[in-house]
Amino acid sequence: MRRLGQKLYTYPGNPRAFKSLIAAKYAGVELELPAFNMGVTNQSEEFKKNFANTAVPAFQGAKGEFIQESNAIARYVLSQTAAGAKLLGYTPLEQALIAQFIEMIGALEAGISGWLYPILGYRTFDAAATEEAKKTVQKWLGTFDKVLLERTYLVGESVTLADIIFACTTLNAFKMVRWHKPPRTCACVRACVSVC
Ligand SMILES: N[C@@H](CCC(=O)N[C@@H](CS)C(=O)NCC(=O)O)C(=O)O
């Protein structure tokens, strides 16, 4: 089943948008990427009428569904076909573990943003805040290293939404930071990205 007429508003190269673009590939559905001008399209009256705020990615379904928050959009995209729903977990335990890791990835993301945003010019550099952010990244990557010591995927024996979100969230950190001792999570990120 291919759902047509679904749109994803984003600027190019947005790792948060990659989550639903990857989800769409797994689900076998199409996502159109309409022309988008950051700060213009998402500040337009039309956009503000449809969405709760001006953040992207933002999803518009063919039946007039409007969804924001990249994790929620990816979840919705996967839920559209049996092939995609597989990545949301079959059992209540798998679903709970996927939710658990998505929460943890949220905590990791806060550290990654605190570290990288001043480098990307999105935020003013503050040495103490950067040190704090680095500690957060180290703490949570340590957690994922421990989990991935004996497994390839975060939950079960194949890719789930948790892996997709993990790969997309850590993408820029692995691209931009020179690691003295690369975390094991590199392998998982490479695995996730390469299968997508
Ligand atoms: N938690 C949100 C964060 C979305 C977000 O912060 N998007 C940024 C770009 S990556 C944005 O659109 N900022 C501009 C705005 O909020 O107007 C998600 O995962 O989708």
The ligand as an SDF file (V2000), in Angstrom:
LIG
                    3D

 20 19  0  0  0  0  0  0  0  0999 V2000
   11.4460   18.2300   19.2560 N   0  0  0  0  0  0  0  0  0  0  0  0
   11.2230   18.7230   17.9300 C   0  0  0  0  0  0  0  0  0  0  0  0
   12.2540   19.8060   17.6430 C   0  0  0  0  0  0  0  0  0  0  0  0
   11.9490   20.5290   16.3380 C   0  0  0  0  0  0  0  0  0  0  0  0
   12.8790   21.7050   16.1290 C   0  0  0  0  0  0  0  0  0  0  0  0
   13.4700   22.2520   17.0900 O   0  0  0  0  0  0  0  0  0  0  0  0
   13.0350   22.1180   14.8790 N   0  0  0  0  0  0  0  0  0  0  0  0
   13.8550   23.2420   14.5530 C   0  0  0  0  0  0  0  0  0  0  0  0
   14.7500   22.9030   13.3530 C   0  0  0  0  0  0  0  0  0  0  0  0
   15.6520   21.3970   13.5320 S   0  0  0  0  0  0  0  0  0  0  0  0
   12.9590   24.3910   14.1130 C   0  0  0  0  0  0  0  0  0  0  0  0
   12.1230   24.2180   13.2430 O   0  0  0  0  0  0  0  0  0  0  0  0
   13.1540   25.5900   14.6750 N   0  0  0  0  0  0  0  0  0  0  0  0
   12.4580   26.7580   14.2210 C   0  0  0  0  0  0  0  0  0  0  0  0
   11.1740   27.0460   14.9330 C   0  0  0  0  0  0  0  0  0  0  0  0
   10.8530   26.3660   15.9460 O   0  0  0  0  0  0  0  0  0  0  0  0
   10.5090   27.9870   14.4960 O   0  0  0  0  0  0  0  0  0  0  0  0
   11.2850   17.5700   16.9240 C   0  0  0  0  0  0  0  0  0  0  0  0
   11.9410   16.5470   17.2220 O   0  0  0  0  0  0  0  0  0  0  0  0
   10.6760   17.6500   15.8550 O   0  0  0  0  0  0  0  0  0  0  0  0
  1  2  1  0
  2  3  1  0
  2 18  1  0
  3  4  1  0
  4  5  1  0
  5  6  2  0
  5  7  1  0
  7  8  1  0
  8  9  1  0
  8 11  1  0
  9 10  1  0
 11 12  2  0
 11 13  1  0
 13 14  1  0
 14 15  1  0
 15 16  2  0
 15 17  1  0
 18 19  2  0
 18 20  1  0
M  END
$$$$
